[in-house]
Amino acid sequence: IMQSDVTEGEGQFIGTTRNLDSTIDFNGKKFTFYKDSKGSTGTETQAFHTEKNNSITLKNGTLDIANPTDETGQFKMLIQNYSKLTLDNMILDGSHLFDASPYPYTMSNNNATVNIKNSTIIAKAGGAAFDVYYYNNGGYTTQADVTLDNSNIQGNIEIGGDGNFDGTQATLTMTGANTINGNITNAGIVNINTTDDATSTITGRINNTG
């Protein structure tokens, strides 16, 4: 797994047999992926891929990729996540992702719980910041739940699923004061829990498709 004192490196793949319970504190540094994209067979296009059975916290840093060249990994996604994941005071910058079909995602969440707090996620122009997607057809049976807490999302969010998805297995919950500069395409559940002094702002629309 990547080290917090290194500022650049290759893509990372954390498999199901690792059973990690780990925290990576970047201590305010930026880690730039520049070669060797990873992923499941046939989709080796990701910078950071985490499989189920792991619990990972990333904190106090920035993840991005180098400007694409013929010598770098053709990263189409910054994080593909199937683990229990926490982002705490992180910036995920997908500005330099390669184009993908239908478009690149900075982050994809397909299993278990994800907590995004005090963090920023930036989509590539025309891309998506992240999804909350119940990937039953891929063999993942745990619902996908993402919580935003005092975070800044620059790009669109998508919520949905496949297989036996009935609209309840993909949930986005907002607590605290969040800013979403984009649309939310929702086939699942959106919970907005705010108080008078902590209100989330959505500049786009919530388009319910379920």
PLY file of the C-alpha trace (Angstrom):
ply
format ascii 1.0
element vertex 210
property float x
property float y
property float z
element edge 209
property int vertex1
property int vertex2
end_header
0.00 0.00 0.00
1.22 3.51 -0.73
3.34 5.28 1.87
2.43 8.66 3.31
5.99 9.98 2.92
6.07 9.32 -0.86
4.63 11.96 -3.17
4.21 10.02 -6.41
3.87 6.45 -7.53
2.02 3.76 -9.44
-1.59 2.68 -9.15
-2.62 0.65 -6.10
-4.79 -2.50 -5.87
-5.93 -3.76 -2.46
-7.54 -7.19 -2.81
-10.10 -9.05 -0.71
-7.51 -11.26 0.99
-5.63 -8.34 2.56
-8.23 -7.77 5.31
-6.68 -4.39 6.02
-7.75 -2.03 8.78
-5.43 0.85 7.95
-5.13 4.63 8.11
-2.92 6.57 5.71
-2.15 10.10 6.92
-0.63 12.17 4.11
0.34 14.98 6.50
-0.78 17.67 4.07
1.07 16.22 1.06
-0.15 15.50 -2.46
0.23 11.99 -3.89
0.29 11.90 -7.71
-0.34 8.67 -9.62
1.73 8.61 -12.79
1.90 5.04 -14.14
0.52 1.49 -14.06
-3.24 1.84 -13.75
-4.94 -0.98 -11.81
-8.33 -2.69 -11.62
-10.19 -5.92 -12.13
-9.41 -7.97 -15.24
-10.50 -5.99 -18.28
-10.89 -2.71 -16.37
-7.32 -1.86 -15.38
-8.00 1.87 -15.64
-7.98 3.01 -12.01
-5.43 4.75 -9.81
-6.61 3.29 -6.49
-8.73 0.12 -6.34
-9.97 -1.25 -3.01
-11.87 -4.53 -2.69
-14.31 -5.67 0.02
-13.08 -7.05 3.36
-10.89 -3.97 3.89
-11.43 -0.91 6.09
-9.35 2.08 4.98
-9.04 5.70 6.07
-7.31 8.31 3.91
-6.69 11.64 5.64
-4.99 15.03 5.37
-3.86 15.03 1.77
-4.55 15.25 -1.96
-4.76 12.51 -4.59
-4.46 13.34 -8.27
-2.88 11.97 -11.43
-0.13 13.32 -13.63
-0.93 15.04 -16.88
-1.65 12.15 -19.26
1.13 11.16 -21.66
1.92 8.02 -23.61
4.20 6.93 -20.75
1.68 7.25 -17.93
-1.14 4.97 -16.85
-4.36 5.75 -18.67
-6.33 6.47 -15.54
-10.07 6.81 -16.14
-11.00 6.73 -12.45
-9.14 7.99 -9.39
-10.71 5.62 -6.82
-12.74 2.45 -7.45
-13.98 1.48 -4.01
-15.63 -1.70 -2.73
-14.28 -1.42 0.84
-15.38 0.39 3.97
-13.73 3.74 3.31
-13.32 7.05 5.13
-12.01 10.24 3.54
-11.06 12.82 6.17
-9.73 16.21 5.07
-8.87 14.88 1.60
-8.92 16.36 -1.90
-9.60 13.96 -4.79
-8.73 15.79 -7.99
-9.95 14.07 -11.16
-9.09 16.98 -13.48
-6.54 14.98 -15.48
-8.46 11.73 -15.93
-8.53 10.20 -19.40
-11.83 10.31 -21.24
-14.03 7.27 -20.67
-17.38 5.96 -21.86
-19.80 7.38 -20.96
-17.48 9.73 -19.01
-14.83 9.50 -16.29
-15.65 9.19 -12.60
-13.33 10.62 -9.97
-14.67 8.04 -7.50
-17.01 5.06 -7.70
-18.59 3.49 -4.59
-20.19 0.09 -5.12
-20.25 -1.68 -1.76
-20.33 -1.02 2.00
-20.17 2.35 3.77
-18.21 5.41 2.71
-17.77 8.49 4.90
-16.58 11.67 3.19
-15.91 14.40 5.74
-14.24 17.80 5.42
-13.17 16.77 1.92
-13.35 17.92 -1.69
-14.01 15.79 -4.77
-13.39 17.37 -8.17
-14.72 15.88 -11.41
-13.06 16.25 -14.76
-14.94 18.68 -16.96
-17.90 16.71 -18.35
-17.33 13.87 -15.90
-18.88 12.74 -12.62
-17.55 13.40 -9.12
-18.75 10.04 -7.81
-21.49 7.46 -7.80
-23.29 5.43 -5.15
-24.04 2.22 -7.01
-25.29 -1.14 -5.72
-23.29 -3.48 -7.96
-25.23 -6.70 -7.49
-24.42 -7.96 -10.98
-20.76 -7.80 -10.02
-21.32 -10.09 -7.04
-21.45 -7.40 -4.34
-24.41 -7.96 -2.04
-23.82 -5.25 0.55
-25.70 -2.04 -0.15
-23.77 1.11 -1.02
-24.09 3.96 1.50
-22.22 7.25 1.21
-22.33 10.02 3.82
-21.19 13.56 3.04
-20.25 15.65 6.06
-19.06 19.25 5.55
-17.68 18.46 2.12
-17.37 20.12 -1.27
-18.35 18.23 -4.43
-17.49 19.78 -7.79
-19.37 17.68 -10.33
-22.37 15.41 -10.71
-23.40 12.56 -8.41
-25.20 9.40 -9.56
-27.18 7.01 -7.32
-28.49 3.67 -8.58
-27.91 -0.04 -8.90
-28.39 -3.21 -10.91
-29.36 -6.85 -10.42
-32.01 -7.07 -7.71
-31.79 -3.34 -7.02
-35.15 -2.03 -5.79
-34.20 1.56 -4.98
-33.29 0.98 -1.34
-29.74 -0.39 -1.56
-28.01 2.86 -2.60
-28.18 5.81 -0.24
-26.58 9.26 -0.12
-26.84 11.06 3.22
-25.80 14.67 3.77
-25.00 15.99 7.23
-23.47 19.30 8.19
-22.80 21.98 5.57
-22.03 20.56 2.12
-21.67 22.21 -1.27
-22.58 20.26 -4.40
-21.83 22.12 -7.60
-23.64 19.74 -9.93
-26.70 17.58 -10.37
-27.75 14.48 -8.46
-29.27 11.73 -10.59
-31.14 9.64 -8.06
-32.63 6.16 -8.48
-31.99 5.38 -4.81
-32.36 7.39 -1.61
-31.14 10.89 -0.73
-31.25 11.97 2.92
-30.48 15.60 3.75
-30.00 16.13 7.49
-29.21 19.75 8.25
-29.66 22.29 11.02
-30.21 26.04 10.88
-26.45 26.69 11.06
-25.39 23.81 8.77
-27.21 23.83 5.46
-26.19 21.95 2.32
-26.20 23.85 -0.97
-26.92 22.12 -4.28
-26.43 24.34 -7.33
-27.91 21.78 -9.73
-30.99 19.59 -9.51
-31.96 16.34 -7.87
-33.36 14.29 -10.73
-35.30 11.31 -9.33
-35.31 8.46 -11.82
-36.38 5.55 -9.61
0 1
1 2
2 3
3 4
4 5
5 6
6 7
7 8
8 9
9 10
10 11
11 12
12 13
13 14
14 15
15 16
16 17
17 18
18 19
19 20
20 21
21 22
22 23
23 24
24 25
25 26
26 27
27 28
28 29
29 30
30 31
31 32
32 33
33 34
34 35
35 36
36 37
37 38
38 39
39 40
40 41
41 42
42 43
43 44
44 45
45 46
46 47
47 48
48 49
49 50
50 51
51 52
52 53
53 54
54 55
55 56
56 57
57 58
58 59
59 60
60 61
61 62
62 63
63 64
64 65
65 66
66 67
67 68
68 69
69 70
70 71
71 72
72 73
73 74
74 75
75 76
76 77
77 78
78 79
79 80
80 81
81 82
82 83
83 84
84 85
85 86
86 87
87 88
88 89
89 90
90 91
91 92
92 93
93 94
94 95
95 96
96 97
97 98
98 99
99 100
100 101
101 102
102 103
103 104
104 105
105 106
106 107
107 108
108 109
109 110
110 111
111 112
112 113
113 114
114 115
115 116
116 117
117 118
118 119
119 120
120 121
121 122
122 123
123 124
124 125
125 126
126 127
127 128
128 129
129 130
130 131
131 132
132 133
133 134
134 135
135 136
136 137
137 138
138 139
139 140
140 141
141 142
142 143
143 144
144 145
145 146
146 147
147 148
148 149
149 150
150 151
151 152
152 153
153 154
154 155
155 156
156 157
157 158
158 159
159 160
160 161
161 162
162 163
163 164
164 165
165 166
166 167
167 168
168 169
169 170
170 171
171 172
172 173
173 174
174 175
175 176
176 177
177 178
178 179
179 180
180 181
181 182
182 183
183 184
184 185
185 186
186 187
187 188
188 189
189 190
190 191
191 192
192 193
193 194
194 195
195 196
196 197
197 198
198 199
199 200
200 201
201 202
202 203
203 204
204 205
205 206
206 207
207 208
208 209
